[in-house]
Amino acid sequence: METIIIITLLISAYLLGSIPTAVWWGKRFYGIDVREFGSGNAGATNTFRVLGKKAGVPVLIIDILKGIAATSLAFLSPFMFDSNEFVDLELGLGIAALVGHVFPVFAGFRGGKGVATILGVVICLTPFTSLLVLLVFLTVLIFTRYVSLSSIMGGISFPVLLNLVLKNHNDTLLAFSVFVAVLLIVTHKKNITRLLKRQESKVSLFAKKV
């Protein structure tokens, strides 16, 4: 019975992550598929780039909530809160949601890079670390106006802050933090190339989209 519950929760987390917020929002309110414009990704960053803040903000919030909701499914398991089994399940659910966001069953398996969804997962797993990571992200964004670089630096700071600064002792969480950092670097390979060539697009933080 326990195995059936865990499998059901993992499938549910994947389906939550598969909700293609950017695609559905763009089609419903703007009549376009954001994957056909900008970077071609179905994520909050490309939504900001293609449709502006009015579309980007709700997509960002919902994608974060997807990660939070999927990870929180662990409370429906038979494991005791804060036990190693509970934390391991949270990580599994978070990864399932991330896979769903990157390869969404509801959108032809063409999704986004999962930055916002990962943030939602990290908020559940370690709230204080997520706050520090967010500060890193915002600091880099304010000074450079590159969302991709900010995401990469936020991802790299996650294992550093969690394990070296906050002294995490959970090996599974350590492995997950390194996985997140590597994943964000790999999924931003094209952005890194454009950054090195100084061809990456900057975002306007305060000006209104016209």
N, C-alpha and C positions, 0 to 999 in steps of 0.2 A: 504493500500500500504506500509506503514511504517513497519508493522509487517512482510510482505512478504520479504521486503528488509533485515530486521534483520535476519530472519530465513535463507535466502539464504546466507548471510555473515557467519553465524555460521556454516552452512554445508560446505561452502568453506574453512573455517578455519580448520575444522575437517579433510577435505580431504588433505589440505596442511600438517597438522601434521601427516597424515597417510603415507606420502611418506617414505618408509622404506629405508632410505639412506644406512645404514650399510648392510642390506640384499642385496640390489641391487648392491652396490659397490663391496661387497665380491663375489657375484656370477658372476658379469660381468668381473671383472679383475683378480680374483683369483680362480674362480670356486668352491667356498665353501660358505656355509651359516654360518655366524658367530654365529648364535644361537645354532649351534651344537657343539660349542667349548667354552672354557673359562667359563664365568659366565652364558652363555646361553642367554644373553640379546642382543637385536638388537640396540645397542647404540654406541656412540663414544668410551667410555671407553673400552668396550669389543673388539672393532675394533682395538684399540691401542694394547691391550693385545694379540690378536690373529694374527693380520696382520701387526702390526708395524706402525711407524709414517707416512709412505707414504700413507697408507690407512686411518689412524686415523685422520690426519689433515683435509683432505677434508670432511670426514664424520662429523667431529666436526663443521666445518664452515657451511656446508649445514644445519645441524640440528639447529644451531643458527639462520640461515637465515629463516628457517621455522617459528620459533617463531616470528621473526621480521615481516615477510611477512603477517602472519595470523593476528597479532595485528594491522598492518597498514591498513587492510581492513576496519577499522573504518572510514577512510577518505572517503569511498564510501557511508557512511550513511548520512542521512539528519541532523545529530546532529552537533552542532557548536563545533569546536575544543576547548578542555579544559573545556567544560561544564561537569557537573556531569553525564549526559546521555552518553556523548562521552567516558568518562573514564570508566564508567560501561560497555559499549559495548566493549571497548578494553580488559577489564578483561575477559568478556565472550568469546571473540574471542581467547584470550590467553589460557583459560581453555579448549576450544574446540580443539585447536591445541595440547595441552598437552594430552588430552584424545586420540586424533588421534595417537600421537606418542607411547603412552603406549598400545593402542589397535588399531593398523593400519588395516583398511579394506583391504589394498592392500597386506597384509602379514599374513593373517590368524589370525588377532587380537593378534599376538605375537610380541610385540615391546620392546622398551627399558624403561629406568626409567625416561627419560624426562629432565635430568639435563640441557643439552645444549639448548633444546627448551625453557625451563623455562628462561634461561639466555637471550635468544632472546626476550622473552616477557618482561622481566624486563628492558632490554635495551630501549625498546620503552616506557614503562610506566614511568620509572624514571632513566635516563641515569647515573646521578651522583651516585646514590645508587648502580647501577649495577657495576660501576667501583670499588667502595669500597668493594662490595661482591667479585668481581674478585680478588682483592688484598688479601682478607682473604683466598680465595681458593688457590691462588698461594703460599702464605706464608706457609700454612699448608702442601701443596704438596711438597714444596722444603725441608721442615724440616722433613717430615715423609715419603714421597714418597707413601702414600696411597691415591689413587684417591677417594675411597669411603669416607674416613674420611674427605678429603678436601671438597667433595660435601656436606656432612652433616653439616660441620661447616660453609660453605658458606650459606647454606639454613637457618641455625639457626641465622646467623648474619643479614640476610635480614630484618626481622621484627625489630630487635634491632636497626640497623642502620637507617632504614627508619622512625621508629616511635619515638625512644628515642633520637637519635642523630640529625636527620634532621627534627624532629618535624612535621611529616605528620599529616594532619587534615582531610583527606578523610577516612571515616569509611569503605567504600568498599575496598579501597586499603589496609587498616590496616588488614581487614579480609583476603584478598588475601595473604598478606605477611605471616600471621600466617599459612594459609592453605599450602603455599609452604614449610614452615619449617617442618610442621607435615608430609606432603606428602613425603619429602625426607627422613625423619627418618623412616617412615613406609616402603617405597620401598627399604630401605637399611637394613632391619631387618637381613637378612642372613649375610650381610657384617659386621654388628655390632657384631653378634655372633662370626664370624671368627676373628674380631679384638680383642675381649675379650679373645679368645683362642690363639691369636697370630698366626693365620693361614692365615690371609689375605695376598694376593699377593701384592708386591710392584712393582712400575713401574720404569723403567730405564729412567731417564730424559735426559741423554746426550749420553749414549752408543748407538751405532747403532744396530738394530735388525739383527741377522745373521741367 
